């Protein structure tokens, strides 16, 4: 029934673009551009078999977009949920899945915590050359966490003439921003190095300052025609002061969260003739979050009045794979990956009932082997098929698979269909927490099954493009939290919940000339809890028959950008439909509906003289819309920024 209704929406887009396709014929031997994240190999096929989006870093920065979360808002099927002011915890939901169902990579380095969650608040577009998004299950290539998709940030390689860029500016709420970068190189070697600082006093009356410092760099070398090496590193440190408690009330004068992250990657390849390539990758992510919330004063001694936590989370990964060209149209990838995750955590909670200390140290390792075959069956058919086997020291053996077909229907129009499975391991906290919350070492990974159909269109020259996708997903063995354990000392987490997320994604892109482009998109996501596992009155996260929280069923997006002479402008609008949430001011938490809202952002740049200087102005939430992304946590209103840029 779902795909029958979805077919109507897909057909509408096909009908709309079919007449445009008659204007010109796209040659059948024209290859679609490769999106590296989708296949992990730089090989194109006649028709792409996955739903992908690529965002260019230069375009984002030209529009004054400095946060990755803001860049991702316009990706079909994506929902971004910050917890209020700048720097607050920011979750990513893709295709209605949970916020820990998307694998986030920085130059091939997984930066998700063990268990999949990643806070987008501190990821910036500084020195990013592009962002690739793959929608749909990708556990075959990436293992755990890649349940509903993958997002990868690529650091600028710096190819081209030696260039220096600088930015400085100020804005609303005491905002300051500064950046400096240098890059350059040839086909044999290139580099980039950049530093940036972002700071704001926040939108709340006190204790809301946020600072974020970023250093990044990349080095690419090609010592010979058959060999390439790429090294990259990204370091960031951020401090966020938040006066809000769990109800959103502004009451705390000294709570803060500090995060340090260091990401390093190395990727090297060697080609043996025209048919065989060997690639080796090494990745390291080290993340140190710290929370400090002591008593506000000597009289702060009632209820839960203090909390401190320290954690060191590391992930090391090594990957070795062969890419073998079989015949003229097929590429076979055979790979193996080993990884180790480790976390050491301590915490102390202060309350009128006395202090409560928690601590754990845990590690697990995983060995994965995978095979993927991509290629063309003919001048009209393309395919991808793959399988993976993971052996985890904590959870045993898990197998995933994905298959996809794409068919050139007619001039510029291709149809695709795919199906796959994916999984996500529990977090260390869910496994090993101590104190008021008790983890469950017996937890198993969450699982998913999904299917997708889609239509893609591109006119001759690419002036007009459109895509439509309909997907169906089922999530099982979801880890559910139970506030009241079934017995003293028993765990609070169990694999008991189930849910579905079905939807449609539509997008039309018009780029009639280099100086102008327009994109319009619509996403529909129907999410439902099919099994809560516990009595609904004792659970706030999953209630049978209700929608999954913080995932809007309807989202509309619009983006316009253009250039007049040396001046540029952009206008971006988003309408987020009404969505479900939980109000945690009562127990059990009450279901609430957050109303729909419209957010409009605008930016412009214009040159200042002829020495490489230009001015940039940006207005976020131009209409000063008042809304909550999370109930009781007000989003920022109208925010202005003006800066001076230099490029030489």
FENLIN-V806277 format. One record per helix or strand. SS is the DSSP state (@ for helix, = for strand). FROM is the first residue (numbers start at 1). TO is the last residue. If there is no record, write none. Layout:
ss:SS from:FROM to:TO
ss:SS from:FROM to:TO
//
This chain:
ss:@ from:2 to:21
ss:@ from:36 to:39
ss:= from:51 to:56
ss:@ from:57 to:62
ss:= from:67 to:67
ss:@ from:68 to:72
ss:= from:78 to:82
ss:= from:90 to:94
ss:= from:102 to:106
ss:= from:109 to:110
ss:@ from:120 to:122
ss:= from:124 to:124
ss:= from:128 to:135
ss:@ from:139 to:142
ss:= from:149 to:155
ss:= from:160 to:171
ss:@ from:172 to:174
ss:= from:175 to:185
ss:= from:189 to:200
ss:= from:210 to:224
ss:= from:227 to:241
ss:= from:244 to:244
ss:= from:250 to:250
ss:= from:256 to:272
ss:= from:276 to:293
ss:= from:304 to:326
ss:= from:330 to:351
ss:= from:356 to:376
ss:= from:381 to:392
ss:= from:396 to:410
ss:= from:413 to:424
ss:@ from:428 to:432
ss:= from:446 to:458
ss:@ from:460 to:462
ss:= from:464 to:481
ss:= from:493 to:513
ss:= from:516 to:531
ss:@ from:536 to:538
ss:= from:554 to:564
ss:= from:567 to:576
ss:= from:579 to:583
ss:= from:590 to:594
ss:= from:597 to:607
ss:= from:613 to:620
ss:= from:628 to:630
ss:= from:633 to:634
ss:= from:639 to:647
//
